[in-house]
């Protein structure tokens, strides 16, 4: 019984820390998608983060049955206040993604901050 109580207390403590960490340090917004050919697509997106941070974003292209047919990790480095919007907090990006088979949509799957 004591072991169960300790396990539950540990889970509650971890949950409390996870819920109080605040908003994510990076976010993305899909802006556009275009196919150059059956083997190559371009994905346009915006990233909002602290100007001094470096982020990475996983960009994917999906087929008509929602299978991932292309995937690429893009690194977005620090930028100046003159770049993009929000004093450099939001920047626009375009990346090409090689495809295994034809795609019909593309966008950012996830972004995260790269620790120095």
C-alpha positions as CSV (number, residue, x, y, z in Angstrom):
1,X,0.0,0.0,0.0
2,X,2.8,2.4,0.8
3,X,4.5,1.7,-2.5
4,X,1.3,2.5,-4.4
5,X,0.9,5.8,-2.4
6,X,4.5,6.7,-3.3
7,X,4.0,5.9,-7.0
8,X,0.8,8.0,-7.1
9,X,2.5,10.9,-5.3
10,X,5.4,10.8,-7.8
11,X,3.0,10.8,-10.8
12,X,1.1,13.7,-9.3
13,X,4.3,15.7,-8.8
14,X,5.4,15.0,-12.4
15,X,1.9,16.1,-13.7
16,X,2.1,19.3,-11.7
17,X,5.4,20.2,-13.1
18,X,4.3,19.5,-16.6
19,X,1.2,21.6,-16.3
20,X,2.9,24.6,-14.8
21,X,5.7,24.9,-17.4
22,X,3.7,27.6,-19.3
23,X,3.2,28.1,-23.0
24,X,5.4,26.3,-25.6
25,X,8.6,28.2,-26.4
26,X,8.0,27.7,-30.2
27,X,4.9,27.4,-32.4
28,X,4.3,27.1,-36.1
29,X,1.6,27.9,-38.6
30,X,1.2,26.3,-42.0
31,X,0.9,28.8,-44.8
32,X,1.1,27.0,-48.1
33,X,1.9,23.9,-50.1
34,X,2.8,23.3,-53.7
35,X,4.0,20.4,-55.8
36,X,6.8,20.9,-58.2
37,X,6.6,17.3,-59.4
38,X,5.6,13.8,-58.1
39,X,9.0,13.7,-56.4
40,X,9.3,17.2,-54.9
41,X,7.0,19.5,-52.9
42,X,7.4,23.0,-51.3
43,X,6.0,23.8,-47.9
44,X,5.6,27.4,-46.6
45,X,5.2,28.0,-42.9
46,X,5.8,30.5,-40.1
47,X,7.6,30.0,-36.9
48,X,7.1,32.0,-33.7
49,X,9.9,31.8,-31.1
50,X,12.3,33.9,-29.1
51,X,14.6,35.7,-31.6
52,X,17.7,34.4,-29.9
53,X,16.7,30.7,-29.9
54,X,17.3,28.1,-32.5
55,X,14.4,25.8,-33.3
56,X,13.9,22.7,-35.5
57,X,10.7,21.9,-37.2
58,X,9.7,18.5,-38.7
59,X,8.0,19.2,-42.0
60,X,5.9,16.5,-43.7
61,X,4.0,15.8,-46.9
62,X,1.0,13.5,-46.8
63,X,-0.6,11.4,-49.6
64,X,-4.3,11.3,-50.2
65,X,-4.7,8.5,-47.7
66,X,-2.8,10.5,-45.0
67,X,0.4,8.4,-45.3
68,X,3.7,10.3,-44.8
69,X,5.4,10.4,-48.2
70,X,8.1,13.0,-47.4
71,X,9.7,14.3,-44.3
72,X,12.4,16.8,-43.5
73,X,13.8,18.5,-40.3
74,X,14.5,22.2,-40.8
75,X,16.7,24.3,-38.5
76,X,15.7,27.9,-37.9
77,X,18.5,29.8,-36.2
78,X,18.5,33.1,-34.3
79,X,17.4,36.2,-36.2
80,X,17.4,40.0,-35.8
81,X,14.5,42.2,-34.8
82,X,14.3,43.5,-38.4
83,X,13.5,40.0,-39.8
84,X,9.9,38.9,-40.0
85,X,7.1,40.2,-37.8
86,X,6.7,40.8,-34.1
87,X,10.1,42.3,-33.8
88,X,11.7,39.2,-35.3
89,X,9.6,36.8,-33.2
90,X,7.7,35.4,-36.2
91,X,9.6,34.5,-39.4
92,X,8.4,32.9,-42.7
93,X,10.1,29.9,-44.2
94,X,9.9,27.7,-47.3
95,X,11.5,24.3,-47.6
96,X,11.5,21.7,-50.3
97,X,10.7,18.1,-49.4
98,X,11.6,15.1,-51.5
99,X,8.7,12.6,-51.9
100,X,8.6,8.8,-52.1
101,X,5.2,9.0,-53.9
102,X,2.8,11.8,-54.9
103,X,1.6,14.1,-52.1
104,X,-1.5,16.1,-51.7
105,X,-0.8,18.3,-48.6
106,X,2.1,19.3,-46.4
107,X,2.9,21.2,-43.3
108,X,4.7,21.3,-40.0
109,X,4.3,18.2,-37.8
110,X,6.1,19.7,-34.8
111,X,8.7,22.3,-33.7
112,X,11.0,22.3,-30.7
113,X,13.8,24.5,-29.3
114,X,17.3,23.2,-29.7
115,X,19.3,23.5,-26.5
116,X,22.8,24.9,-26.8
